[in-house]
Structures are given as structure tokens and as C-alpha cells.
Amino acid sequence: MDAFDLVIRNGTVATAADVFAADVGIRDGRIAALAKGLPQGAREIDAGGKLVLPGGIDSHTHIEEPRGGPTVNADTFATGTASAAVGGTTTVIGFARQPKGGSIAEGVAEHMERARRGARIDYAFHMILTDPRPEILERELPALVAAGHRTFKIFLTYDGTRISDAEALQVLATARRLGALTCIHAENHELIAFYTEALLAAGLTRPIHHAWAKPMIVERECVHRVCAMAEALDVPIQVFHVSGAEAADEIARAQARGVKVWGETCTQYLVLTADDLDKPGLEGAKALCSPAPRTRADQAALWEAIRLGTIQNVTSDHAPTRFSGPDGKTALGADAPFTVLPNGVPGLAVRMPILFSEGVVQGRITLPKFVEITATHAARLFGLDDRKGSIAVGLDADIAIWDPAKRVTITDALVQDANDHTPYEGLDVTGWPETTLVRGVPVVEGGRVVGAPGTGQWLPRGPYDLIKPRGVFPGPFNPVDRVPA
């Protein structure tokens, strides 16, 4: 009988802490041994000259999410997770949305069923709370967290999803009580509305004017505000999609005070700028996202924030809308104002290759830091590190085998999602994953998707063991703990 189901031989293994030569022995979907000269496996992969890296964890993805017409989210779980695996990602965390006035429990059940049918890689969900009324906070959320859904998302902008500051405080207090983490889209809604009204009145409606409606002050102010909320309630948060220097600086200052705040940025903020919105017709809409892309100086500041640890993970914020066709952006009209164009860019397949090329190859970050920001930190923060995020004995054999010297030009066909464009078209990268394994089973081999829809598994996550409170309040009465149980 063979000692292992699979042995990956002759590769260079990298974790967030080390880089070393070793064979990887896999048995029953888990890593069983790391050593040179392992015994024979039932199957063997020669990774000579290749990097053997943990499969990526993309903790910010919008896949198969319903929205009001005529545009639609272009990907299903089958197509979205295929694209993720092509780029070396083996776990995605998506979003289950509460309809305004509706039930978050029902929203979670619907998204779970979509993923169960289609996902080719493993998955979990953040719960988007759009109406945190007492029934939701006191009855539905405790049961959902106990079942394994331990992260919330709230918006402080967008008419369809935003909640008030008062409601945000109630969500944060509930998260503290339940041992959950809250992720926040932090932009000042009133400032955006003020700028937008003025732009529309002046006839400034092109995609570039989306960036004008959302200058950095819109983000910086709100990041400061949510960090203050987290500090006041002594509760952990993650600030999503930090887009530039000033927002990152707010997080760094809060972290220096001991606030439990983690920062995330996205691929687009490291390679796109506002200039990518300033193209003829609706072409700029291919790069339209929120917050808006900033400047080259902001990109340099984000890389420095990653190096220093202010920003700990980098995601795709994959949110695909086709450009052409009856459900695409052009269906809204050639002169459609930026206010009606769907936000978001696709990016599941290119997240890790772009970060490897722009980060490791260009000398901005080390290989262990690349592993940390693409897999290990997300596993720790989102409660997956007992199974995912590193190459270590006992963990799931989620592995991407990389050719670090392979040069690739990104095209829409290469990324293998259901969208009809990529905002990174024509970008040259060095380094690309050739084989992607989930629990020891190939999902991508030689760039070809071989994993079947529905083979991904849901990943339940237990409550956080929150850090002992810092004693924010001067006396024995703590208003945070007075939130109804």
C-alpha cells in the first residue's frame, strides 16, 4: 500500500514564516508529511523548479448575488470558483445579504444553496446586515453565529444597504456579545450625496466623475469614525478596501492606540488609478469601483502599509458585471451617468498573480509576506486557520504549484470567469499557478479547470475568543454589555 495518496516532490515550499525545500505528502485530503525523500505516493507531481504555496483565501468576493435589473452579477458559483482556482485561490468568502426589511437567516440559506450547487472550491460567508432591527440582532444572529457564520458586513453608504451610525453601534455591540467580527464599507454617505448632486447639476456624469464624487476625504473621515466606534466599544473590526495613503494612516493611528482594527486592500488599488476611469465613452466603467481608484502615490503608500503590517490581507473584491449585452453596463445607454453604473470589477483569477508579480518579483514584498497577505492572515482573522492558510502537517492540502518565472499577459479569456472583460487586460505578469489542489484533489491542472461544480465544502467557523477588554469605561457600569441578550 502506498504511504500517501499524493506526493509533491522537489518543490520549494513557502509559508508566511519560512521558505524551504521539501516534499509534501498528502493523505485523506490533508498534509501528512513535510520532508525530503518521502516514500512513494499513489500519485506523484514533480514540482522541480516550482513554488509550492498555500492555496489562496480570497475573503472578499461577490459571486452569484441577486440584484435589481437590468444588469446582473455575471458569475455563478461554478464559474466564479473556477476562475478563482485558475489563479491559485482555494477558498472564497462571499456575502449573504439581508433584504431590506427581510430575514438574514433566509438570505444565508439562499446563498448556501447556490454555493452548494456550484462551488468547485471551499467557501464561507459574511452576513450583510441592511436592517439590524431587534428581531435580527437578538434572535437570528445568535443562531447563525452558533451555526458557524461568524462575520458581519455593514455599509455606511449606498441607499439600498446603508445603516445609520446608531444602528452600526448596535451591530458592533452585538458582535462583541456573540464573538463575531464586523467588516465595514467605510465611506461618508452625506458627502458623496453632496458631491454627486453638484456634479450632476454641472452635467459631469462620465465614469471619471465617479472618482470626483468620492475623493479620499470621503473614505478617510469614515475610516476615522468606524475606528472610533470600535475603540469605544472595544470590539474588533476589519475596514474593507482601503484605497490610499490617508485611509491607511487612520488605521495605523488606531492600531497604535491598541484598537482592534485590521485593514484590507484590493488588487485594483495597487495597479489601477483614477485615470483608468477617464476613457472614451463607457470604457472607463470597466474600472469603476468603490472606493474609487486613486493615484500612483497612493499605490506606493499601500505597498508600504502592507510591508509594515497596517494592511494584513489583499482581496479581489470580485464583483463582475458584463460590459455588453442586455444585462451589461452598455444596456444602460451610451451616455449613462456614473450614478447608475454598477460598481465593482472582476478579479478572482488575477489577484494572486498580480500580487506575486508586482510584489515579490518587483521586490516590494518578500515571498513569506505574499503568502501572509493572500492566505495566512485571512485564515487567522476569519477563523479558518485550523484547516487553511498554510502548508503544515494536519491542515487541508489546499496547494497551488507556481511557476515563478512564467510570463503571462492577462486577457479576458485567460481568467475563465463568465464576465466579458477584465480591467487588467494587457497587463504583463511574471509568475502563474499551474496546478491548484483543494483538499488534495486537483481543481486546475496545467491551467485547465478539472474540478466539478458542487465539490467545494462550506467552512463553518466558531465564535471568536475575544481579547480581554481594555477597560474603556471609568466605572463598573459598561453600556456595551447592556445590549439585550
N, C-alpha and C positions, 0 to 999 in steps of 0.2 A: 504493500500500500504506500502511495506517495505521502511524503511528510507534509506537503502543502497542496492546496488547490491551485495556487499560482505563486510563482516566484518571479519578481522583477530583479534582474541581475545587472551588475556592472554600472549602475547609475550613481549619480551624485544626489544624495538626499539633502533637502533643506527644510529646516523648521524655523520658527521665529527666534530660536536661540542659537542655532548651530548649522553648519554645513559640513557634511561628512560622506565618505564613500561607504556604501553598504548595499547588500541585497535586502529585499523586502519579501518576507514570507507571509502569505495570506491564507487563512483557513476560516471557513464558515463566515465569510464576509468581513472578517476583522483582521487587523495586523497581528500576526502571531510571533514574528521574529524579525529582528534587525541585526544583521551580521554579515561579514564576508564569508563566501563559500558555503552558503546554506545548502542543505540536501535538496534533492530533486523535487520538483513540483509536478502536478498533473499537467500544468501548462506553464510555459516559460516565456518571458518577454525580455529580450536583450535591450537594456537601456544604456548601452555604452555610448559615451559622449552626450548623454541626455541628463536633464534635471528631473528628479522625482520629487514632486511638490504636493502638499496637501491640496485636495480639491477646494476650489474657492467657495466662499459663503457670501452670496450677494443678499444683503439684509434690507434692500430697498428696491422692490420690483412691483410693477403694476401689470398683472397678467390676467386676461380674461375678465376684466372688471366691466360690468354694465355701465352704460352712460346714456344720457339723452341724445337722440339723433340730431342730425343725420350721421355724424361721424361715430366711429366705433373704435374700441381698443382692438388693434389688429391681430393680436396674438391670442391663441388658446393656450392652455397649459401644455398641450402636446407640442405646439410649435415653439412656444417661448422657452420651455425647458430643453428642447433640442438645441436651440441657439445657445443657451447658457452652457450646455455641455461641450459644444464646439469650442467655446472659449475657456474651458477648463474649470467651470463652476459646477459643483456637485450638490449644492443646497441653495435654495432660494427662500427668502421670507417675503411673502406678498402681503396683501391687505384684504381684510374682510370689512366691508363698510356697513355701518348702520344707516338705513334710510332715515331722513328727517322725520321724526315722529314715530319711527318704527322700532323694531327689535334688533339689537345687536346679536342676540342668540340665533335668530333666523338668518341674519346676514352671514354669520360664521358657518352655519350649516350649509348654506348655498355654496359658499366658496370652497368648503371642504369637499363637497360633492364634485365640483368642477375639477379640482386638483386630483381627486381620487381617480377620475376617469382618464385624465390626460397626462399627468406629470411623469416624466421619464427620470427625474432626479428627486431627491428628498426635499421636503418643504415644511414650512410653518407659516403662521400668520400674525401680523399686528392687527389689532382691532381698531378701526377708525370710529371714533365717537363723535357724532354730529348733534346729538340731543341727550346730554347727560342728565336726564331727569332722575328723581329719586328712585323710581322703579328700576332703572338701568343700573345705577350705582349700588343700590342696596340689595338687589335680588339677582339680576342677570350676571353682572360682572363677577361676583364671588364664585358662582358656579362655573363660569367659563375659565377663570384663573385656576380653580381647583382641577379642572379637566385638562389643563396643560397649555392654555393660551395666556401667556403672562406679559404681553406687551400691548400698550395702548398707543394710538396716534391721535393727536389733535391738531386742528388747523386754527390759526388766529387770523386767517384771511380766507377769501372765496365765499361768495354768498351762499352757495349750496352746502358748505361744510363747516364754516367757521363757528366757533363758540366764543362767548364773551370771556373776559378775564375772570369774572366771578365764577363762571362755570369751569374755567380751566383750573382754578384753585380747588374746586370740589373734586375734579378728576385727579389732581395731584394728591390730595388728601386721601382719596380712595385707594390710589395706587400704593401709597405708603402703608395703609392699613392691610392691604391684600398681599404686599410683597411683589408688586408689579413695577415695570419700568414704563415711563411715558416718553414717547418720541414726539417732537414738536416741529411743525412747519411754522417758522417764526418770521412773519412779515407784518408790518403795520398796515392794517386794512384801511383805516381812515386816510392815511397819507396816500396810499395807492389810489383810492377813490378820488381824492382831491386832484392829484396829478392827472389822472385819466380824464376827468371831466374837462380840465383845461386843455389837454391835448386834442380831445375830440372836438371841442369848440373851435380850435385853431385849424382843424382839418388835418391833423397829424395822426394818421391812422395806420401807417405801414408797420411791418414786423419790427423794424428798428425802434419804433416808438414804444414798443413793449418795454424795452430796456429803459427808456426815458421815464416811463410810468413807475419804474421800480428801481430807483437809484439806491446806492448802498445804504444811505441813511434809513431807508425803509426796513432793511434787514437788521442793520446794526442796532437800531432802537429796540426792536422786538427781541433780539437775542439778549440784550441787556435786561429787558423786562422779564423774560422767562427764567433767566439765571437768578434774578432777584426772587422770583416765586419759588424756585427750587431751594434757594438758600433759606427763605423764610419758613418753608415747610419741612426743611431738612429731608428732601426726597430726591432720588436720582432721576436724571433726565438725559436724553440724547437730543441735541439740536441737529436736525436734518439739513442736508445740502448747504453747508457753509460755502459761500461763493467767493469770498475775498478776504483781504487783509483785516479790515475793520471788524468784521463779524468774528473772525478768528481771534483777534485781540481781546474782544469782550469775553470769549470763552476762556482764554488764557488767564485773564484777570480773575475771573470767577474761580477757576481751578486753583489759583494761587491762594485764594481765601479759604480753600477747603470745600468748596461747593462740589457736589457730586454730579458734575456735568461732563458729558462726553461729546466730542464733535465728530461729525461725519461730513465728508465732501464727496463729490461725484466726478466721474471721468470727464464730463463735459466742462467742468470748471477748470480743469487742468490743461485742456487743449483748445477749447473754443473761446472766442471773445465776442463782445457786442458787435464787432464788425461782421461776424457771420450772420447776423440778422439783417444787415444792410446790403441786400442783394436785389436784383430786379424782380418785379412782380411779387409773387408769393414765395420765391425761392428761400428767402430769409426765414420763412415759417418752419423750415426743416430743422432749424436750430433754436426754436422758440421754447423756452422752459422757464420755470420759476423756482428760485430767484433767477434773474437774467444772467447770462454770461457777462464777465467783467472785462478786465484788461490783462495785458501781459504781466504787469507788475503784480496784480492780484494772483496770477498763476504762480509766480515766484514765491509770493508770501505763503500760499497754500502748501507748496512743497516744503518750505521751511517749517510750517506748522506741523506737517506730517513728520518731518525729521525730529522735531522736538517733542512730539507726542501730544501736542494740543489737539490735533485731529488724529483719531485712532483707527478709523476704518474708512474705506473708499468704496462706494457702491455705484451701480449704474443708474439708479432711479429710472429704470426702463419703463417707458410709457409710450407705446407705439401707436401712432395714427397714420394711416396711409396718406400719401400726398395726393394721389389721383383717384379717380373713380367716384361712384355715387356716395361712398361712405368716407371719402378722404377730405383733406383740407380744401382742395380746389373746388369741391362741391358747394362750398360756402360763397363762391364768387371770386372772380379775379381781383376784385378790389375789396375783399372782406377786411374789415378793420381788425386790428390785433386783439380787440376785446372779445371777439367771438371765435378766435382760432384756438383749438385745443392746445394746452400746454403739455410739454413733455417730449423727450427724444428717446429713440430706441438705443440700446447699448449693452444687452446681456452678453453677447459673444465677444465684444471688443474690450470690455472692462479690464480684464487681466492682461491681455497682450499690450494694450496701450500703457498700462501702469508699468509693466515689465520693460517695455522699450523706452518710454520717456523717463522712467525712474531708475531702474537698475542699469540698463545699457548706457544711459546718459550720465550715470554717476551721481544722480540726485539722492538716491537711497541705496541701502545695501540689500542683498538678496534676503536675509532674515527679516528686514523691515518690510519688504514686499510681501512675504508670507504673512507677517503680522497684520498688515492693513487689508489683505484680501481674504484672510481666512481665520487666523488665530484669535484676533481681538473680537471679531463678531461672534465667534463661538463662545468666548468667555462672557461677553456682555449680554448675549441673548440666550444663555442657558443651554448651550449645545456642547460644551467642552468635555462632557463625559463621553461623547461619541465622535465629535467632529473637530476640525480645525487644525490638526497637526498630524504628523506621522510618528506614532508611538504605539508600542505594544498594547493591545486591548481596545484601541479605537477602531472605528469603522475604516475599512480600506477604501476611502474616498481619495483618489490619487489622480493627478494629472502629470503625464510624462511629456516634458517640454524639450523641444529642440531650441536651445538658446541662441543659435546662430541663424535660424531660418528667417529669411526676409520675406515679408508679405505686404502686399498693397491691399488695403481694406476696400472691399466692394460690397454692394448690397447682396450679391449672390453668395459671397463668402460667409456671411453671418447666419444664413439659413434660418431666419425667422419668417413670419408671414407679412412683414411690412414691405413696402416697395421702395424704401430708400434708407440710407444711413447718413447722418450728418458728418460722418468721418470718411466719406467717400474719397479715395485717392491718397489717404494718409499712409505713409510707409512705416512699418514697424519691424523691429527685429526681435525674434522670439515668438514661438507659437506652440500651443499644445498639440501633440499628435494623437495621444490616446487619453481618454478620460474614463475612469472606473468609479462606479458607485457601489459601495459595499463589495468590492472585489469583482464586480461584473462590468464588462465593457459597455459603455453607452456611446462612445465615439472611438473609432479605430481608423487611423490614417486619415483623419478629417471627415470620415463618413459616419453619419448617425446610425447606430445599430440598436440602441436601446428602444424598447417598445413603450408606447403610451400606457400609463397606468401602473408602471413598475416602481415609481417613486413611492416613498413612505412618508406619512405625516410624522412629525417630530414633536411629541408633547414635551413641555418644559415645566418644571416645578417652580414654585414661588421663589423669589429672591430671599436670601438670608441677609437682610439689610444691615448696613453698618450701624453700630450703636449711635443713637442721636447725639448731636454735639452740644445739646443744651442751649438752644437758641433763645429760649424764654427765661426771664429772670426768676420766676417763682415756680411753685409746684403745678400750677394750672397750665396745661398745654392745649391751646384751642385746636390744634391739628387732631389730637386724639378725641375730640368731642364730636367728630363726624359720625353720624349714625352708623351703627354696625348692621 
